[in-house]
Amino acid sequence: DQQVKQNSPSLSVQEGRISILNCDYTNSMFDYFLWYKKYPAEGPTFLISISSIKDKNEDGRFTVFLNKSAKHLSLHIVPSQPGDSAVYFCAASAQGGSEKLVFGKGTKLTVNP
Amino acid sequence: DTAVSQTPKYLVTQMGNDKSIKCEQNLGHDTMYWYKQDSKKFLKIMFSYNNKELIINETVPNRFSPKSPDKAHLNLHINSLELGDSAVYFCASSQALAFLGGANVLTFGAGSRLTVL
């Protein structure tokens, strides 16, 4: 039962262009969404989050968009840099006592110089 | 200074053995977690402890026993290891935000790769 889905296992973009990573979810109780970045042999590191009461959150080159009616969110990276090459995980949580983060399977982003 | 550190980083062992993975965080967080990343790359929660109390146990076999001697440490002991236990195990910590609101941002360790032969 995948509550958080990242349907693209990989994405390749040119340096300087926009990277768009997508994520879909099924649980309407989720009220926070997070993106994590993971380099090989390291743990995931937090990138950016968004509350379900917002539709956009921006932090430098990273912007997350949330479409609640479609149960869809996306992470935009612009401009993309070779150092952005990593696996990106979408995660979601539902408040109300549980502090569990549910993760997607990840999308491997490769930014070519 | 590593925020969440886990040891060992690599562990190779035979089926049937018992092994432990240790985790320590120096962030002053109240909550600690164990996540498992299997061969299909899913990151799935196993356990969560808040101030040494178990709050999440995601139907993990009872061969897995977490132990939290204090809120800065959460160790994972695995008995009678099986081939299917081969995975990368990640420890993480966060501030308890359930009553404060806000995103629950986890800080992860670098992972411990367990290989069962």
Interface residues (C-beta under 8 A of the other chain):
Chain A: Y32 F33 L34 Y36 A41 E42 G43 P44 T45 F46 S49 S51 V87 F89 S93 Q95 G96 G97 S98 E99 K100 L101 V102 F103 K105 G106
Chain B: V4 T31 Y35 K40 K41 F42 L43 K44 I45 S48 N50 I55 I56 E58 F90 A92 S94 A96 L97 A98 G101 G102 A103 N104 V105 L106 T107 F108 G109 A110 G111
